[in-house]
Amino acid sequence: MNKKQIILRSSLGSVFSAFDGDSNVELSNPNDRLVAVSGRINNPGIYEVVEGTTLREIIELAGGIMNKKDFKAAQFGIPFGGFFTKELLDTPINFNDFSEGQTKNLIILSEDDCIVQFSKFYIEFLLGKISRGEYREFLPAKYEIDRINRVLDRITKGKANMRDIYLLRYLSDIVKSIVKQDHNLILEVIENFYHEIEEHIEEHRCYTGECPQLVKFRITDKCIGCTACARACPVHCISGKVKEKHEIDISKCTHCGQCVAACPVNAINEGDNTLKFLRDLATPNKIVVTQMAPAVRVALGEAFGFEPGVNIEGKINQALRMLGVDYVFDTSWAADLTIMEEATEFQERLEKYFKGDDTVKLPILTSCCPSWVKFIEQSYPDMLDVPSSVKSPMQIFSTVVKDIWAKEKGYSRSQVTTVAIMPCLAKKYEAAREEFSRGDNYDTDYVITTRELIKILKETEIDVANLEGEKFDNPFGEYSGAGIIFGRTGGVIEAATRTAVEMLTGNRVDQIEFEDLRGWDGFRSCELAVGDVNLRIGIAHGLDEAAKMLDKIRAGEEFYHAIEIMACKGGCIGGGGQPKAMKKKEVLEKRAEGLNNIDRSLEIRRSHENPQVLAIYEKYLDYPMSRKAHELLHTKYFPKIKG
């Protein structure tokens, strides 16, 4: 089964009926009545359309619009046709609308589709075809089409202004003239959906949630006013009366996603990149790279009959390749790189502290959790010099892939799409932070949550349970036990301790399972003897517990050398993007033990012994905390003003 067949069958919204081989010839024959119907319809496929059939009847023939959503538009013709809009629903299809040589297709859009994202995908698809030597009639207009793509990209990322609409119209007029088009998709988008484009530009808002850099949680009209979300919110940013629609104060929200996990009716829109993922897989000349967080592999299987905690990473890898992913990598590799930097930073601070340097800021706080980072930026801006400056593993991975690996492979940054498969909804927010981009190109293009990947795999009918399993691709597929335990509470600080203790003492430590760092108390402390020094470590999971810990530190009531904070109960295994669990505590414990079991099974259990991590220092970064490492792998934090 190839990826186009899978994409065609997906009821998430098939993207193109761009069939290979003879099908395209058949569908471009002016004498037949066959039309390929795809998009947001229940039964995508090729249908024979009798004379006089209306667009509404074709949609009904194809099973109707998914989820009974309202019709938005139907794009017709490949390449570069125009739009049938609502007022044409009951008008008979005129086959003269399909230009000679065009594939007769209809892509059905519903109210769930972002018109800007669809336009951008269509242009990228066209450019990919041109780069392969196809659609030669568009080659003289390639410069203008490239510029259109860049403008649309700015609009989807909230970096455009209203003059860009004028520029789009100007460039599209040139394309239409050069190619001698009867219809131009971009011009018709501007004419029919001006307000939606304006909303992206003026309000930085994508109401569908399909633009990753414009993601904002919002409660939809599905809300029944049960108050579950407000009770689950650790920062109390949700308000509303019983049996009335609730509201989120986005200036206080940390995007932890606990409200989403608690909502019984799926009334909270947190953004959804599933269709964008499928579209990118279908786009020619685009290199799609995935990374998978540790916690995903011990939770995703629950949706396919596996017990919580069972590691199915091999099956997930194989499924991703079946979808058409070009390179399947692992975030755990980047977790090891994170530890190399974080443990070295910890060592440097400690050594200065013990020498009496009163400028040293302790405790050092692990900074892998983006919800926790936003929380401290909003609520404790006076403590922003305390967290480690090391990026999260997700961002380290994406930086290395785009700034080092892509160059080695001969790819440009814009050619590579990095997709992070994460247990966490706050990772969507983190991926969209300005500091994690180079110009308009973001290090992590977007995030797919565990639940979103489950939806994709089920809708594409990939039988995950019966896959044999495959390994990750190299060089970012080998990880240590320390890298894998990042996914549970206490795991990051335990991984850092394994390396830091050996760096501080110069001795190899045989017992590296630090039981004192484990447990399920929301706020816990322990002391570790390192040579002649006792290190005081703090661990918190859940932002309410984190606040208690930080308040005590700020007041001078507690002192720690290092702290790990995770926004979600249990850490990443309990992230807002994970499968929902009825017996939550029991499920979280099994997921955590699943990660511990992977750790115990590995020959390499310390981050500083991962040969692929050591190799990147030797070839590119010199050593941990070097200037090169600091330039690529570290970041800063900024005070956020709450409403």
C-alpha positions in Angstrom: 0.0 0.0 0.0 1.6 3.3 -1.0 1.1 6.6 0.8 -1.2 8.1 -1.8 -3.6 5.1 -1.5 -3.6 5.6 2.3 -4.1 9.3 2.0 -7.0 8.8 -0.4 -8.7 6.4 2.0 -8.3 8.6 5.1 -11.6 9.9 6.4 -9.7 12.6 8.2 -10.0 14.3 4.8 -8.2 12.8 1.8 -6.0 15.4 0.3 -5.6 14.7 -3.4 -7.0 12.2 -5.9 -3.6 12.5 -7.7 -3.5 8.9 -8.8 -0.5 7.4 -10.4 -0.2 5.9 -13.9 -3.2 5.5 -16.2 -5.7 6.9 -13.8 -4.6 10.4 -14.5 -4.9 9.9 -18.2 -8.3 8.5 -17.8 -9.5 11.3 -15.6 -8.2 14.0 -18.0 -10.1 12.5 -21.0 -12.6 15.2 -22.1 -15.0 12.5 -23.4 -15.6 10.6 -20.1 -17.7 11.5 -17.1 -15.4 10.2 -14.4 -14.5 12.6 -11.5 -12.2 11.9 -8.6 -13.8 13.2 -5.4 -11.7 13.7 -2.2 -11.3 16.0 0.7 -13.7 16.2 3.7 -16.0 13.5 2.5 -16.7 10.1 3.9 -16.1 8.0 0.8 -13.4 9.4 -1.4 -13.0 7.8 -4.8 -13.7 7.9 -8.5 -17.3 8.4 -9.5 -19.2 8.5 -12.8 -21.2 11.7 -13.0 -24.2 11.7 -15.3 -25.2 14.9 -17.1 -27.2 17.3 -14.9 -25.7 16.1 -11.6 -25.3 18.9 -9.1 -22.4 19.4 -6.7 -24.7 18.6 -3.8 -25.6 15.3 -5.4 -22.0 14.4 -6.0 -21.2 15.1 -2.3 -24.1 12.8 -1.3 -22.9 10.2 -3.7 -19.5 10.3 -2.0 -21.0 9.7 1.4 -21.6 13.3 2.5 -19.3 15.7 4.3 -17.4 14.3 7.3 -18.9 14.8 10.8 -21.9 16.5 9.2 -20.0 19.8 8.9 -21.1 22.6 6.7 -19.9 22.8 3.1 -17.2 25.5 2.5 -16.1 25.1 -1.1 -15.0 22.5 -3.8 -11.8 23.0 -5.6 -11.8 21.6 -9.1 -9.1 20.6 -11.5 -5.5 19.6 -11.2 -3.4 21.7 -11.7 -4.7 25.1 -10.5 -8.4 25.0 -11.1 -10.9 27.3 -9.4 -13.7 27.0 -6.7 -17.3 26.0 -6.6 -18.8 27.9 -3.6 -22.0 27.5 -1.6 -24.2 29.3 -4.1 -23.2 26.7 -6.7 -24.2 23.7 -4.6 -27.4 23.1 -6.6 -26.0 24.0 -10.0 -25.3 21.1 -12.4 -21.6 20.4 -12.9 -20.4 21.9 -16.1 -17.5 19.7 -17.5 -16.3 22.7 -19.5 -15.0 24.1 -16.1 -12.3 21.4 -16.3 -9.7 22.7 -18.8 -8.3 20.4 -21.5 -5.6 18.2 -20.0 -6.7 18.8 -16.4 -7.4 16.0 -14.1 -11.1 16.0 -13.3 -11.1 16.1 -9.6 -13.2 17.7 -6.8 -11.6 18.4 -3.4 -14.4 19.1 -1.0 -13.6 21.6 1.8 -15.7 21.9 5.0 -15.9 24.5 7.7 -13.0 22.6 9.4 -10.6 23.6 6.6 -8.4 26.6 6.8 -8.5 28.3 3.4 -5.0 29.7 3.8 -3.5 26.3 4.7 -5.3 24.7 1.8 -4.0 27.4 -0.6 -0.4 27.0 0.7 -0.6 23.2 0.3 -1.9 23.6 -3.2 1.0 25.9 -4.2 3.6 23.7 -2.5 2.2 20.7 -4.4 2.4 22.6 -7.6 6.0 23.7 -6.9 6.9 20.1 -6.1 5.5 18.9 -9.4 7.4 21.7 -11.3 10.7 20.7 -9.6 10.1 17.1 -10.9 9.8 18.4 -14.4 6.0 18.1 -14.5 3.4 20.8 -15.2 5.8 22.4 -17.6 3.4 25.1 -18.6 3.8 26.6 -15.2 7.6 26.8 -15.4 7.7 30.4 -16.9 5.7 31.5 -13.8 7.8 29.7 -11.2 9.3 32.9 -9.8 5.8 34.3 -9.1 4.6 31.0 -7.7 7.5 30.9 -5.3 6.8 34.3 -4.1 3.1 33.4 -3.6 4.2 30.5 -1.5 6.3 32.7 0.7 3.5 35.2 1.2 1.0 32.5 2.2 3.6 31.1 4.6 3.9 34.4 6.3 0.1 34.7 6.6 -0.2 31.2 8.2 2.4 32.3 10.8 0.9 35.6 11.7 3.8 37.5 10.2 2.0 39.2 7.3 0.2 42.5 6.8 -2.7 43.6 4.6 -0.4 44.7 1.8 0.4 41.0 1.4 -3.1 40.4 0.1 -2.5 43.1 -2.6 0.8 41.3 -3.4 -0.9 38.0 -3.7 -3.4 39.4 -6.1 -0.7 41.1 -8.2 1.4 37.9 -8.4 -1.6 35.7 -9.2 -2.7 38.0 -12.0 0.8 37.6 -13.6 0.6 33.8 -13.2 -2.9 33.7 -14.7 -1.6 35.8 -17.7 1.5 33.8 -18.3 -0.2 30.4 -18.1 -3.3 31.6 -19.8 -5.6 30.3 -17.0 -9.4 30.5 -17.0 -9.4 30.1 -13.3 -6.7 31.0 -10.7 -7.1 29.4 -7.2 -5.4 32.2 -5.3 -7.5 35.0 -6.9 -10.7 33.0 -6.2 -9.6 32.4 -2.6 -9.1 36.2 -2.2 -12.5 36.9 -3.8 -14.5 34.3 -1.8 -12.7 34.1 1.5 -11.2 37.6 2.1 -12.5 37.8 5.7 -10.7 34.6 6.7 -7.4 35.8 5.3 -7.9 39.2 7.0 -8.5 37.4 10.3 -5.2 35.5 10.0 -3.4 38.8 9.3 -5.1 41.3 11.6 -6.1 39.1 14.5 -3.4 36.4 14.3 -6.3 33.9 14.4 -7.0 30.7 12.6 -10.5 29.6 13.7 -9.9 26.0 12.4 -6.7 25.5 14.5 -4.8 24.3 11.4 -2.1 27.0 11.5 0.5 25.8 14.0 2.0 29.2 14.8 -1.5 30.7 15.5 -2.6 28.0 17.9 -4.7 29.1 20.9 -6.9 27.0 23.1 -10.6 27.9 22.8 -13.8 26.4 24.1 -16.3 25.7 21.3 -20.1 25.6 21.3 -20.0 21.9 22.2 -19.4 23.0 25.8 -22.1 21.8 28.2 -20.9 23.8 31.2 -20.0 20.7 33.3 -17.0 22.6 34.9 -14.7 19.6 34.4 -12.2 21.8 32.5 -12.2 24.5 35.2 -11.6 22.0 38.0 -8.7 20.4 36.1 -7.0 23.6 35.2 -3.9 24.1 37.5 -3.6 27.8 36.8 -7.3 28.7 37.1 -7.6 30.4 33.7 -11.1 28.9 32.9 -14.3 30.5 34.0 -18.0 30.0 33.5 -21.2 29.1 35.2 -22.7 25.6 35.4 -24.5 24.6 32.3 -23.2 27.6 30.4 -20.3 27.8 27.9 -16.9 28.4 29.6 -14.1 30.7 28.5 -10.3 30.5 28.6 -8.1 33.4 29.6 -5.4 32.7 27.1 -3.0 35.1 28.7 -2.9 32.9 31.8 -3.1 29.6 30.0 0.0 27.4 30.0 -1.3 25.0 27.3 -0.8 22.0 29.6 -3.9 20.4 28.1 -5.3 19.0 31.3 -8.6 20.8 30.4 -8.6 18.9 27.1 -8.0 15.6 28.8 -10.8 16.3 31.3 -13.5 17.5 28.9 -16.1 14.7 28.3 -17.5 16.2 25.1 -14.3 17.3 23.3 -15.4 20.9 23.4 -11.9 22.4 23.5 -10.1 23.2 20.2 -6.3 22.9 20.8 -5.3 22.9 17.2 -5.1 19.9 14.9 -2.3 19.2 12.5 -3.4 15.8 11.3 -4.5 16.9 7.8 -1.4 19.2 7.5 0.7 16.1 8.2 -1.1 14.1 5.5 -0.8 16.9 3.0 3.0 17.3 3.7 3.4 13.5 3.0 1.6 14.0 -0.3 3.7 17.0 -1.4 6.4 16.2 -3.9 10.0 17.2 -3.1 9.2 17.7 0.6 11.3 15.7 3.1 9.2 14.8 6.1 11.2 13.9 9.3 9.5 12.7 12.5 10.8 12.5 16.0 9.0 10.5 18.7 9.0 11.4 22.4 9.7 8.6 25.0 6.2 8.6 26.5 4.4 8.1 23.2 5.7 4.5 22.7 4.3 3.2 26.0 0.8 4.8 25.6 -0.2 4.7 21.9 -0.6 0.9 22.0 -3.6 1.3 24.4 -5.7 2.3 21.4 -4.8 -0.9 19.6 -5.4 -3.5 22.4 -2.1 -3.3 24.2 -1.7 -2.9 27.9 -0.5 0.5 29.2 3.3 0.5 29.4 3.9 -1.9 26.5 6.7 -0.5 24.2 5.5 -0.5 20.6 8.1 1.9 19.2 9.0 -0.6 16.4 5.4 -0.9 15.2 5.0 2.9 15.3 8.1 3.3 13.2 6.8 0.9 10.6 3.4 2.6 10.5 5.0 6.0 10.0 7.0 4.7 7.0 3.8 3.2 5.6 2.3 6.6 5.8 5.2 7.9 3.7 7.5 9.5 6.3 11.0 9.8 4.8 13.1 9.6 8.0 11.9 8.2 11.4 14.0 9.4 14.3 13.7 9.4 18.1 13.5 12.3 20.5 15.3 10.2 23.2 18.5 10.7 21.3 18.1 14.4 21.7 17.3 13.8 25.4 20.8 12.4 25.8 22.2 15.5 24.2 20.1 17.6 26.5 21.6 15.8 29.5 25.1 16.4 28.2 24.5 20.1 28.3 22.3 20.3 31.4 24.6 18.1 33.5 27.6 20.2 32.5 25.7 23.4 33.3 24.8 22.0 36.7 28.4 21.0 37.3 29.6 24.5 36.5 27.1 26.2 38.7 27.8 23.8 41.6 31.6 24.2 41.4 31.2 28.0 41.4 28.8 27.8 44.3 31.1 25.6 46.5 33.9 28.1 45.8 31.8 30.8 47.3 30.6 32.6 44.2 27.5 34.5 45.4 26.4 35.3 41.8 25.6 31.7 41.1 21.9 31.0 40.8 20.6 27.8 42.4 18.6 25.7 42.3 19.1 24.8 38.6 15.6 24.0 37.2 15.2 21.5 34.3 13.5 23.2 31.4 12.2 20.4 29.2 8.5 21.0 29.9 7.1 24.0 27.9 4.0 24.4 30.0 6.2 24.7 33.1 8.4 27.2 31.3 5.4 29.4 30.3 4.2 29.1 33.9 7.5 30.5 35.4 7.6 33.2 32.7 4.0 34.3 33.7 4.0 33.7 37.5 7.7 33.9 38.6 9.4 36.3 36.2 11.9 37.3 39.0 13.2 33.7 38.9 14.0 33.4 35.2 17.7 33.3 35.8 17.3 30.0 37.6 16.1 27.5 34.9 18.7 25.7 32.8 19.2 27.5 29.5 19.3 24.2 27.6 16.5 23.7 25.0 14.1 20.9 25.4 14.9 17.6 23.6 12.3 18.4 20.9 13.9 21.7 20.1 17.4 20.3 20.2 16.5 17.6 17.8 14.9 19.9 15.3 17.8 22.4 15.5 20.3 19.6 14.9 18.3 18.2 12.0 17.8 21.5 10.2 21.1 23.1 10.9 23.5 20.1 10.7 21.9 17.0 9.3 20.0 18.7 6.5 23.2 20.4 5.3 25.0 17.0 5.3 22.2 15.5 3.2 22.1 18.4 0.8 18.7 19.6 1.8 17.6 23.2 2.5 15.9 24.1 5.7 12.7 24.9 3.8 12.8 21.5 2.1 12.8 19.6 5.4 9.6 19.4 7.5 10.2 18.3 11.1 7.2 16.8 12.7 7.4 16.1 16.5 5.2 13.3 17.8 4.5 14.3 21.4 2.4 13.4 24.4 2.0 17.1 25.2 -0.3 19.8 23.9 2.1 22.5 25.2 4.6 21.3 22.7 2.4 22.9 20.0 2.9 26.2 21.8 6.6 25.6 22.2 7.1 24.8 18.5 5.5 28.2 17.7 7.8 30.3 19.9 9.7 32.9 17.9 13.1 32.1 19.4 12.9 28.6 17.9 12.9 29.8 14.3 15.2 31.2 11.7 13.2 33.9 10.0 9.9 32.4 8.9 11.3 28.9 9.1 10.6 27.2 12.5 12.9 24.5 13.8 9.9 22.2 14.7 7.3 22.8 11.9 4.5 21.4 14.0 3.5 18.8 16.6 1.3 15.7 16.3 0.1 14.4 19.6 -0.3 10.8 20.6 -4.1 11.0 20.2 -3.7 12.7 16.8 -1.4 9.9 15.5 -3.8 7.3 16.8 -6.6 9.0 14.8 -4.5 9.0 11.7 -3.5 5.3 12.0 -7.1 4.2 12.7 -8.5 6.3 9.9 -5.9 5.0 7.4 -6.7 1.5 8.5 -3.1 0.6 9.4 -3.2 -2.6 11.5 -0.7 -1.5 14.1 -1.2 -4.6 16.3 0.0 -7.0 13.6 3.0 -5.0 12.3 6.3 -6.7 12.8 8.1 -3.5 13.8 11.1 -1.7 12.5 14.1 0.2 14.0 14.6 4.0 14.0 16.7 5.5 11.3 20.3 6.6 12.1 22.0 8.7 13.2 19.2 9.9 15.5 17.9 6.5 16.5 20.2 5.3 19.3 19.3 6.3 22.8 20.4 5.5 26.4 18.2 4.4 29.3 18.7 7.9 30.7 17.1 9.4 27.5 14.1 7.2 27.7 13.1 7.9 31.3 12.6 11.6 30.4 9.0 10.6 29.9 8.1 10.1 33.6 8.2 12.3 36.7 11.6 12.3 38.2 13.1 10.9 35.0 14.9 14.1 33.8 16.6 14.8 37.1 17.5 11.1 37.4 19.0 11.1 33.9 21.0 14.3 34.7 22.1 12.9 38.0 23.5 9.8 36.4 25.9 12.0 34.4 26.4 14.8 36.9 27.5 12.5 39.7 30.1 10.8 37.6 31.3 14.2 36.3 31.6 15.6 39.8 33.3 12.6 41.4 35.3 11.4 38.4 34.2 7.9 39.3 31.8 5.5 37.6 28.7 4.8 39.7 27.4 1.2 39.5 24.0 1.9 41.1 22.3 4.4 38.7 18.7 3.8 39.6 18.2 6.5 42.1 15.1 5.3 44.0 15.0 8.4 46.2 14.2 10.4 43.0 11.2 8.2 42.2 7.7 8.3 43.6 4.3 9.7 43.1 4.1 12.5 45.7 3.3 15.7 43.9 6.1 17.6 45.7 9.0 15.6 47.1 12.5 16.2 48.2 15.6 13.9 48.6 19.3 14.1 49.4 22.0 12.4 47.4 25.5 11.9 48.7 28.1 12.8 46.1 31.5 12.4 47.5 31.7 14.7 50.5 28.7 16.7 49.4 25.0 16.1 49.9 22.9 17.3 47.0 19.4 18.4 47.8 17.0 17.6 44.9 13.4 18.7 44.5 10.8 17.2 42.2 7.3 18.4 41.5 4.6 17.2 39.0 1.5 19.3 38.5 1.7 23.1 38.4 -0.2 23.6 41.6 2.6 21.6 43.4 5.3 23.5 41.5 3.9 26.8 42.8 4.1 25.5 46.4 7.8 24.6 45.8 8.7 27.9 44.1 7.0 29.9 46.8 9.0 28.2 49.5 12.3 28.8 47.5 11.4 32.4 46.9 10.6 32.9 50.6 13.9 31.3 51.7 12.1 28.5 53.4 13.6 25.7 51.3 16.9 25.4 49.4 17.7 22.9 46.6 20.7 22.4 44.3 18.4 21.2 41.5 14.7 20.8 40.7 12.7 19.0 38.1 9.2 20.3 37.4 6.6 18.7 35.1 3.3 20.4 34.5 1.3 17.1 34.1 0.7 14.5 36.8 3.2 11.7 36.3 5.2 13.8 33.8 4.9 13.3 30.1 3.2 10.0 30.4 0.2 11.9 31.7 0.4 14.7 29.0 -2.6 16.4 27.7 -2.1 14.8 24.2 -2.0 11.2 25.5 -4.9 8.7 25.3 -7.5 9.4 28.0 -7.6 6.9 30.8 -10.4 5.8 33.1 -8.2 4.5 35.9 -5.6 7.3 35.5 -3.3 6.5 38.4 -3.1 2.9 37.5 -2.4 3.6 33.8 0.2 6.2 34.6 2.1 3.8 36.9 2.1 1.2 34.1 3.3 3.7 31.5 6.1 4.8 33.9 7.2 1.2 34.6 7.2 0.6 30.8 9.8 3.3 30.5 11.8 1.9 33.4 11.7 -1.5 31.8 13.2 -0.1 28.5 15.9 1.6 30.6 16.8 -1.6 32.4 16.9 -3.5 29.1 19.5 -1.3 27.4 23.2 -1.8 27.5 23.9 2.0 27.5 22.1 3.7 30.4 24.0 6.9 30.7 23.7 9.8 28.3 27.4 10.5 28.3 28.0 7.0 26.9 25.8 7.3 23.8 28.2 7.0 20.9 26.0 8.9 18.5 25.9 11.8 21.0 29.6 11.8 21.5 30.1 11.7 17.7 28.2 15.0 17.2 30.3 16.7 19.7 33.5 15.4 18.1 32.4 16.4 14.6 30.4 19.6 15.1 30.0 20.9 18.7 33.5 20.4 20.3 32.3 19.7 23.9 29.3 20.3 26.2 28.7 24.0 26.9 31.1 25.1 24.1 30.4 28.2 22.2 29.1 26.1 19.3 26.9 24.1 21.6 25.6 27.2 23.3 24.7 28.8 20.0 22.6 25.8 18.8 21.4 24.1 22.0 20.6 26.9 24.5 17.9 29.5 24.7 16.5 32.3 26.9 13.2 32.9 28.7 11.1 36.0 28.8 8.6 37.5 31.2 5.0 37.0 30.0 2.3 39.5 31.1 -0.9 37.9 32.4 -4.3 39.4 31.9 
